[in-house]
Amino acid sequence: MRWFGFGFNAFAQICVQEKSNKEDSSSAAGEVKVNVPIELKNHVGRSKIRASWSRRASLFLDEEKSVRLAGFYASISNESFSPVMVDTRGCRDAIISETHLTLAFPDRIECWDLQSKKKVPSWSMEILTQSQNSDVNLPLVPGGYISSKTPIFHSLSSHLQAKSLALGGEHAILLTAAGAVYTWGQGSHGELGHGGLIPEEEPRTVEALWGMSMRSVAAGGWHSVCVGDGGDLYVWGWNESGQLGLPSRGLRKASQQKSEPQAGELCGSVSTCLGEERHEEVYISIQAFPALVDVSPSCEIRTVSCGSRHTAAVTTTGCLYTWGWGEYGQLGHQTTTSLDEPKCVEFFRNESLHVVDVVCGPWNTFTAAVKKEVLAT
């Protein structure tokens, strides 16, 4: 399995760019934006990726399990601000934020403050393997979940029977063992899916999805996504950059402004040239209820991940589709254009690669793929 990254790279969390002899603005821009998928070095075998805005944590699962960091801190060596060296051997799962690195071991959970020089975790808990489930799926931990902000630990009712949990910028989305979806937190952008824009302090079921079993959930900065058992994709929340895959006024206007000069030279406008009434297109700024999005007409969705304002989905046929904000090349289409419709990333198809997983950082995307010949054998 090979991992690729594209998007925001200002801290070399994707790759270390070779320095040009000429220190000009173009070379600096090249370091920040990676709009073509680049294979991560020394990243083979079974592994997971976790990403924050400025960092990447790579969890290696073969043989001696361990975590390696890339990005911010990796090049910092001054005494006033240096990371604590953490022993990650035996780690089974990890998540990283701008302030904390959380590690799950078979017998314990450790949360390390990356801004502290202390050689002990800022928070930890033991896992009693005889009485509790040791198969931790971060940010879920026995009895609750880990937040990227203080307080680190938040309790959850055992009645929820949580299977997985995703944390957005200001909200959370939880999937139960029965396939039900709960959300809570800030709801000002419709990211909770309850039809309103008010916050919820406690987990509340998304009633629009009641009776439909879901198998995975994901959360962006201000939007939410889930995949049904049948491979259907449901989205809700903020659509300012097209991250829901629904028509975005801002993106459509920008596209029209680019094409209108040429069209105007020919006939002025569609309505005056053809003598037809102009139909007002419906734009979605906030989708407060779950909406069904067709990513690929002939394929089911295998997995999905959300960045701050972009979304990426992998189909059961091994194709990667991305949409939303693309300013840093995080959509992988070799441009920095934003999209409000899912589009296949042709790079993997052209390289005969079958995509098996995707993980979005806030402004970048990481994808795991294997050669199609390997699948055939």
C-alpha positions, 0 to 999 in steps of 0.5 A: 500500500502506498500513500500520496498527499496533496494540498497545503504543504507550508510546513512540509507535512506532505513533502520537503521541497528542494530549495531553489537557488533563486529565492523568489515568490514562485518557488515559495508558492510551490512549497506551499501548494501541492496540486498533484498527488505526491507519494510519501517517502518511506511509507510502505506496508500497513499504515494510517495517516492522521493530519492537522493543519500543520502536521501529519502523523504516520502510524505504522502497523507492521512489526514494531508499531510506532508513530512518526511526525512530519510538518511543524515541529519536525524542523524546530530545534531551538530550546525555547520551543521543542517537542517532547520525544515520545516513545510510540512503540506498540501504539495501535492508533493515534490522532494529532491536533495543533496542540496535542498528540494522542496515542492509544496503546493496548493498556492505556491512552496517552495525550501529550501536550506538544507545547509543553516540555514536560516529559509526562503526558498531560492526560492519560488513562488505563485500559482494563483489558478484561473489563473494557474493549481494548480495541480503541478507535480514536477519538473514542476511548472507553467511557467517552472521547478525546477532544483537540481542545481542553478539557481533553476528555469528554464523557459519553453515555454507554447507552449510545453504544458508540462505534465511531466519532468524528470531530469538526471545527465546532461540532461532533458526529457519532455513529452507533453500533446500530447505525444511527447518527447523533450530532452535537455542538455548534450548529450555526452553519447547519452542521448538526443536521437537525433543520435549525441553526442552534447549538446542541449541548448533548448528543441528539439523533439526526431524525432525518436519517432515522431508520436508515443504517449508516456505516461511517461518518465524517466531519469538516470545519462546518459540514458533516457527511455520512455513508449508508450501508448501501453506499449512499452519501448524505451531506449537510452543513455549510456549502460556501465553497461547494464542500457539500457537492451542491450548487454554490452561488460563489463558485458559480458566479466566479465561473460565470465571470470567466465565461461571460466575456466570450459569451457576450461577444456572441449573443449578449445573454442566453435569454436575449439570444434564444428568446427564452425565459431565464430560469433562476438556478437554486443555490445552497449556502446552508443545508440544515437537513441531510441531502443525498449526493450522487458522487458516481452514478454507477458506484457505491461509496466505500469511505469518505473524509472531510477537510475544513472546506473540502470533501473526498470520497472513495468508491467501491471501484477504487476511484477517488472523488473530491470537491469543495475548496481547492485553493491549495490543490487539496482536490488533486486535479492539478489546479487550485480551482474550487468545485461544487460537484464531485470530480474524479481524480484522474491521477490514480486512474492514469497510474493504474492505482486502486484507491483504498483509503482517504484522510483529509487534513484541514487544507490537504488530502492523503490517499492510500492506493495499491496497484490494480495488478496486485488486486487481480492476483 
